[in-house]
Amino acid sequence: MESIYTALDVGSYEIRLLTILPGDDNTTICCTLQNQSLLSKPKYTALSYCWGDANVTVPIIVDGKNIEVTVNLRDALLQLRIIGVKQIWADAVCINQKDAQEKSLQVGRMDQVYSNAAQTYTWLGKEGSDRAAAGLMFLGRISSNETVTDSIQHTHNIDSPARSDHMSEGMGNAGADHNESSACPSFRDLEDLLRRDYWGRRWIIQEVAAAQQVEVACGTVTIDLKDLISAIKLCKRSKYWSLDMASYCTNLDQIIQIRGEQRLEQQETLCKNIVKTQHFSSKDDRDKVFALIGISSDGKKLIQTPNYFQNFESMLRELAIAVFRANGNFNTMVLDRHHRDASPNQPSWVPHLLALEDP
């Protein structure tokens, strides 16, 4: 099949942008793909999302040609079309994933892709069998100056007055046990929201940290990231905020912290960020490192351009050498001495990132 891609001008900082064409709500997505230079400051929305199951795909039409994308990406494009967003950047389509050289160069510039976007649209997925969308709506009510208690009652009185009969006190000592937290429908909804796969994806750390303005969406419900953060802070003071809830919020807390460091230009080193984000997942082990280059103080000094021609072990050796040259020692390296036997072919001075297990 004829390729939808034309070569990018690397020197002009070109990226590809999708223009979504008008259509009825559930009709096939049709769009065009154009090369545009970041230097010309195009207006676009960057999409942050989980790919989903790569083995389950659906067609969209790009420049008259059928291409296969994951269901979650198609769902995000449908929602963007509904709300009138026309020009977007989505990695799965805007980067030629079969061209390792292009992928290496474009991945190395992803922090610029997100920082130059007019907004970043973080797609948590459709409204499903869980109540994640209701959880996002709950946070939206809190951000609209409702108290946590009022938001609990307002949200769930709509469904059933009986659901909120026991909720006369929303604020109290945080750190409730699991039973007390699960007794509150609004906090169960919030738990569903925080358990969405999106929050565990390693690449979203950079995507959110580098972005200027972030909209968080679950199905048809959206909230500004700043409002979400403010609402979460209030929820943490509620008696319904349990230790389980705190654990589900760990990844979001980490993302917020790194975004704050980015804003203050107080980024951590690449090695420290690798350790801090070890509980995030990536399908490609090389992305344990590549996903953090653009938001680390020394990331692009240590690895100027990600290299997808290299295997994981070779990349680690080069990283170790680069750190030694920059610092004169390995003291800042990520070393897991308890799992050295898991990489018997690596020299002892090479960091063992495979020991940083994905969740």
Helices and strands as residue ranges (DSSP letters): G 10-12, E 14-20, E 30-37, G 38-40, E 45-49, E 57-62, E 65-70, H 71-82, E 87-89, H 91-94, H 100-107, H 110-115, E 119-123, H 132-143, H 148-159, G 161-164, H 178-182, H 185-194, G 197-200, H 203-210, E 214-218, E 221-224, H 225-235, H 243-248, H 250-263, H 270-276, H 287-290, G 293-295, H 299-302, H 312-327, G 337-342, G 353-355
